[in-house]
Amino acid sequence: MKKNKKPVILITGYLGSGKTTLLNNILKQEKRKVALIVNDMGSINVDAEILKKNGSNVTECPMFELQNGCICCTLRDEFIQQIEKISNLDSIEVVFVEASGISDPGAVSASFLAYEDENPNTNVYLTSIVTVVDADRIYREFLSDLKLRKDEMFNDIELSQEEISTLIVDQIEFCNFIALNKCDLLSEDQLKEVESIVRDFQTRAPIIRSVNAEIDIDKIMTKKPFNYGQIDSSSAIQKAMESLKNPSRSSSGCVDEYGISSFVFEARKPFNRERFMEFVNNRYPTQLIRSKGYIWFSDCSRDVQLFEQAGRNSSVMPVSYWIDALQEDVKQSYIASNPELKENWDSRFGDRENQVVFIGRGYNKDEIMLELEKCLDERAIA
């Protein structure tokens, strides 16, 4: 292998498992010069924005954002183009890729393998695929389904590809490291049960327990090239290789295969805090798998609020200040340094707005949009 090749680490995992948090923690430990590729299936790349706002050393890293699709299918070509671009950056020493929550790592790695085969002198190579597994969510929502899949797997019965558990299994099967996250939410016996079912599908990869995705970076790093041969007989890689041979399959993307789709709610009006929280806590659609975005409340025009929902869990917390809420001299200085802000600047509310990506299957978009509009505080803008 060519000396000084740049290792590529792919971080994958189901929606809300903690991929962005893990990447943030890794960046705080990483001493090398990093490039990032962040993929989000929504039209707004919330994960990339979180990385920027949370600090770490991401502001010093070249970041390539791929949104409104998945790098395993609809954004496959764009992903490879970014890999090619990074391979020619002499200043970069390591590349981290955060895949979208519904990306199939087998398909991503198959694309990478094809790229390496076609470009033997490339300066990058895949070393690690880290799958982040939400231990609490696996136990509460998917354990029985995964057990059923395991039993039928041994009976040579194939389950429907429309089941979300299939996606979770694909992600668990196709990796060489597993970050078992949110372990503090389960008892030791419950954790062992989750680890047991994970091990049924992934016999080789070390399982690393974590809380808040805090993992020693050395535990998920290797200098060895990713061993495609070890798992090229798994269902995930077979489907991925078939999709490469049949490009028409990739055009439909993940949405058709898993029944998952997304939409964005945007509004230049604040939410009424009480109405919004009542909706989230009591009437939130069960069809929504994952939601994430920035919102603002009429009772606090200063704070940027990060709203997140994953399964049965949700949270709202202040993470930053709106630029328009800063002192005038600081605000003007920031705008002067970031002139692109003017493109979306409102004469009354500045940069304040609600932008939330919703991901799910079988939901009624119109009903959800109407519910969200009812949560807006019209009196605040009268």
C-alpha positions in Angstrom: 0.0 0.0 0.0 1.2 3.5 -0.8 2.8 5.3 2.1 1.0 8.3 3.7 -2.4 7.3 2.4 -5.3 9.0 4.3 -7.4 6.6 6.4 -11.2 7.0 6.0 -13.4 6.2 9.0 -17.1 5.8 8.3 -19.6 6.4 11.1 -23.0 4.8 10.6 -26.0 3.8 12.7 -29.7 4.2 12.9 -31.5 7.5 13.3 -30.8 9.1 16.7 -28.2 6.6 17.8 -25.6 9.2 18.6 -23.4 9.4 15.4 -23.0 13.2 15.5 -22.2 13.1 19.3 -19.6 10.4 18.7 -18.0 12.4 15.9 -17.9 15.5 18.1 -16.2 13.5 20.8 -13.7 12.0 18.3 -12.8 15.5 17.0 -12.0 16.6 20.5 -9.4 13.8 20.8 -8.1 13.8 17.2 -4.7 15.5 16.8 -4.3 14.9 13.1 -5.5 17.3 10.4 -9.1 16.2 9.6 -11.6 16.5 6.8 -15.3 15.7 7.3 -18.0 14.5 5.1 -21.4 14.8 6.7 -24.5 13.2 5.1 -28.1 14.0 6.0 -31.2 12.7 4.2 -33.1 16.0 4.9 -32.8 19.1 2.8 -31.2 20.8 5.8 -28.0 19.2 7.0 -28.7 19.6 10.8 -25.9 17.3 11.8 -23.3 19.5 10.1 -24.8 22.6 11.8 -24.6 20.9 15.2 -20.9 20.1 14.6 -20.2 23.7 13.7 -22.1 25.2 16.6 -20.7 22.8 19.2 -17.2 24.0 18.6 -14.5 21.3 18.9 -11.9 21.7 16.2 -14.5 21.4 13.4 -14.2 25.1 12.5 -10.6 24.3 11.4 -11.6 21.3 9.3 -12.7 21.2 5.7 -16.3 20.0 5.9 -18.2 18.7 2.9 -22.0 18.5 3.4 -24.1 16.1 1.4 -27.8 16.4 2.0 -31.3 15.6 0.7 -30.3 12.0 0.1 -28.1 9.1 1.2 -24.5 8.4 0.2 -25.4 4.8 -0.2 -27.7 5.4 -3.1 -29.0 8.8 -4.4 -25.8 10.7 -3.4 -23.4 7.9 -4.2 -21.7 9.8 -7.1 -21.4 13.0 -5.1 -19.9 11.1 -2.2 -17.2 9.6 -4.4 -16.5 13.0 -5.9 -15.9 14.4 -2.5 -13.6 11.5 -1.6 -11.6 12.1 -4.8 -11.4 15.8 -3.9 -10.1 15.1 -0.4 -7.6 12.6 -1.7 -5.8 15.4 -3.4 -5.6 17.7 -0.4 -2.0 17.4 0.9 -2.9 19.1 4.2 -5.4 16.4 5.3 -4.2 13.3 7.3 -7.5 11.6 8.1 -11.1 11.6 6.8 -14.3 11.0 8.9 -17.6 10.3 7.2 -20.9 10.5 9.0 -23.5 8.7 7.0 -27.2 9.4 7.3 -29.3 7.4 9.7 -30.8 5.2 6.9 -27.6 4.6 4.9 -26.7 1.0 4.3 -22.9 0.8 5.1 -22.6 -2.2 2.8 -23.6 -0.1 -0.2 -21.3 2.8 0.9 -18.3 0.5 1.3 -19.1 -1.2 -2.0 -18.9 2.2 -3.7 -15.6 2.8 -2.0 -14.3 -0.6 -3.0 -15.2 0.1 -6.6 -13.5 3.5 -6.4 -10.3 2.0 -5.0 -10.3 -0.7 -7.7 -10.7 1.9 -10.4 -8.1 4.3 -8.8 -5.3 2.1 -7.4 -3.1 5.1 -6.8 -5.6 7.0 -4.8 -4.4 8.7 -1.6 -7.3 7.4 0.6 -8.3 4.0 1.9 -11.2 2.8 4.1 -10.0 1.5 7.5 -13.0 1.5 9.9 -16.8 1.3 9.8 -18.1 2.2 13.2 -21.8 1.4 13.7 -23.4 3.3 16.6 -26.2 1.3 18.2 -28.7 2.9 20.6 -28.9 0.2 23.3 -32.0 1.7 24.9 -33.9 1.9 21.7 -32.9 -1.6 20.6 -34.2 -3.0 23.9 -37.4 -1.0 24.1 -38.5 -1.0 20.5 -36.7 -3.6 18.3 -35.6 -6.5 20.5 -38.5 -8.8 19.8 -38.3 -8.0 16.1 -34.6 -8.7 16.0 -35.1 -12.0 17.8 -37.7 -13.0 15.3 -35.3 -12.1 12.5 -32.6 -14.1 14.1 -34.8 -17.2 14.4 -36.0 -16.9 10.8 -32.5 -16.3 9.6 -31.5 -19.7 10.9 -34.5 -21.2 9.2 -33.5 -19.7 5.9 -36.6 -17.5 5.8 -36.0 -14.0 4.5 -38.0 -11.2 6.1 -39.5 -8.3 4.2 -37.0 -5.7 3.2 -39.5 -3.0 4.2 -39.0 -3.7 7.9 -36.8 -1.2 9.6 -35.2 -4.0 11.7 -33.7 -5.1 8.4 -31.8 -1.8 8.1 -30.6 -2.0 11.7 -29.3 -5.5 11.1 -27.6 -4.4 7.9 -25.8 -1.7 9.9 -24.8 -4.1 12.6 -23.6 -6.8 10.2 -21.5 -4.5 8.1 -18.9 -2.9 10.4 -15.7 -3.7 12.2 -16.5 -1.7 15.3 -19.7 -1.3 17.3 -20.3 1.6 19.6 -23.1 0.5 22.0 -24.4 3.9 23.1 -26.8 5.1 25.8 -25.8 2.2 28.1 -26.7 4.2 31.2 -30.4 3.8 30.3 -30.4 0.0 30.8 -29.6 -2.4 33.6 -26.7 -4.8 33.3 -29.0 -7.7 32.5 -30.8 -5.6 29.8 -27.4 -4.6 28.3 -26.3 -8.2 28.1 -29.5 -9.1 26.3 -28.9 -6.4 23.8 -25.3 -7.4 23.4 -26.3 -11.0 22.9 -28.7 -10.2 20.0 -26.1 -7.8 18.4 -23.5 -10.6 18.6 -25.9 -13.0 16.8 -25.6 -10.7 13.7 -22.0 -9.5 14.2 -19.6 -12.1 15.4 -16.3 -10.3 14.8 -16.5 -6.6 15.6 -15.7 -5.5 19.2 -18.6 -4.1 21.1 -17.6 -0.9 22.9 -20.1 0.3 25.6 -20.6 4.1 25.9 -22.6 6.8 27.6 -23.2 10.0 25.5 -21.0 8.4 22.8 -17.9 9.0 24.8 -15.3 6.5 23.5 -11.6 6.4 23.5 -10.6 7.2 19.9 -7.9 4.5 20.0 -10.6 1.8 20.4 -12.1 2.5 16.9 -8.9 3.2 15.0 -6.8 0.8 12.9 -4.2 1.3 10.3 -5.2 -1.8 8.5 -7.4 -1.5 5.3 -11.0 -2.5 5.8 -11.3 -6.2 5.2 -14.0 -6.6 2.6 -13.3 -10.3 2.2 -14.4 -11.1 5.8 -18.0 -10.0 5.2 -18.5 -10.0 1.5 -20.9 -13.0 1.9 -23.2 -11.1 4.2 -26.6 -10.0 3.0 -25.6 -6.3 3.3 -22.7 -6.5 0.9 -24.5 -8.8 -1.5 -27.3 -6.3 -1.9 -24.7 -3.5 -2.2 -22.8 -5.2 -4.9 -26.0 -6.1 -6.8 -27.0 -2.4 -6.7 -23.6 -1.4 -8.3 -24.3 -3.9 -11.1 -27.8 -2.6 -11.4 -27.7 1.3 -11.1 -31.5 1.5 -11.6 -31.9 0.1 -8.1 -30.0 3.1 -6.5 -32.2 5.7 -8.2 -35.1 4.9 -5.9 -32.9 5.3 -2.9 -33.5 4.2 0.7 -37.0 5.6 0.8 -38.6 2.9 -1.3 -36.6 0.0 0.3 -37.3 0.9 3.9 -40.4 3.0 3.5 -38.7 6.0 5.2 -39.0 9.5 3.9 -38.5 13.0 5.3 -39.9 16.6 5.2 -38.9 19.9 6.6 -40.9 22.4 8.6 -39.8 26.0 8.3 -41.3 29.2 9.7 -40.2 32.7 10.5 -42.5 32.8 13.5 -41.7 31.7 17.0 -43.3 28.7 18.7 -45.5 29.1 21.8 -43.4 27.1 24.2 -46.4 25.6 26.1 -48.3 24.6 22.9 -45.2 23.1 21.3 -44.2 21.1 24.4 -47.8 19.8 24.8 -47.8 18.6 21.2 -44.4 16.9 21.6 -45.3 15.3 25.0 -48.9 14.2 24.3 -49.7 14.2 20.6 -46.5 13.5 18.8 -47.1 11.1 15.8 -45.7 7.6 16.5 -44.9 7.3 12.8 -42.0 9.8 13.2 -38.8 8.0 13.8 -36.4 10.9 14.1 -36.7 14.7 14.3 -34.0 17.3 14.7 -33.6 21.0 14.1 -33.4 24.5 15.5 -36.4 26.4 16.9 -37.2 29.5 18.8 -39.8 30.3 21.4 -41.7 33.6 21.8 -40.8 33.8 25.5 -37.0 33.7 24.7 -35.9 35.5 21.5 -32.2 35.2 22.5 -31.6 31.4 22.6 -31.3 29.0 19.7 -33.1 25.9 20.9 -32.1 22.4 19.6 -35.1 20.1 19.3 -34.4 16.4 19.0 -36.6 13.3 18.9 -35.6 9.7 18.5 -38.3 7.1 19.1 -39.9 7.7 22.4 -37.3 10.2 23.6 -37.3 13.9 22.9 -35.5 17.0 24.2 -35.4 20.7 23.8 -32.3 22.7 25.0 -30.7 26.0 24.3 -27.4 25.6 22.5 -26.4 29.1 21.3 -27.6 32.7 20.7 -29.3 34.0 17.6 -26.9 36.3 15.9 -29.5 39.0 15.8 -29.6 38.8 19.7 -25.9 39.7 20.0 -24.7 43.2 20.9 -24.9 45.4 17.8 -21.1 45.8 17.3 -20.6 42.0 17.7 -23.5 41.3 15.4 -22.3 43.6 12.6 -18.8 42.2 12.9 -20.1 38.7 12.6 -22.2 39.6 9.6 -19.3 41.3 7.9 -17.2 38.1 8.3 -20.1 35.9 7.1 -21.8 37.9 4.3 -23.9 34.9 3.3 -26.1 35.5 6.3 -27.7 38.4 4.5 -29.3 36.0 2.0 -31.6 34.6 4.6 -31.8 37.7 7.0 -35.3 38.9 7.9 -35.8 42.6 8.4 -37.7 42.0 11.7 -36.4 38.7 13.1 -32.9 38.6 11.7 -31.6 35.0 11.6 -34.4 33.6 13.9 -36.4 30.9 12.3 -37.7 27.3 12.9 -36.1 24.7 10.8 -36.8 21.1 11.7 -36.3 17.9 9.7 -38.8 15.1 10.3 -38.0 11.5 9.3 -40.5 8.6 9.5 -42.8 6.3 7.5 -46.5 6.2 7.1 -47.0 9.6 8.5 -49.5 12.3 7.3 -47.4 15.2 6.4 -50.3 17.7 6.1 -51.6 16.8 9.5 -48.2 17.3 11.2 -47.6 20.6 9.4 -51.0 21.8 10.6 -50.2 20.8 14.2 -46.9 22.6 14.0 -48.6 25.7 12.6 -51.0 25.7 15.5 -48.0 25.8 17.9 -46.8 29.1 16.4 -47.4 32.1 18.5 -49.3 34.6 16.3 -49.5 37.1 19.1 -45.8 37.5 19.2 -45.7 38.8 15.7 -49.0 40.8 15.7 
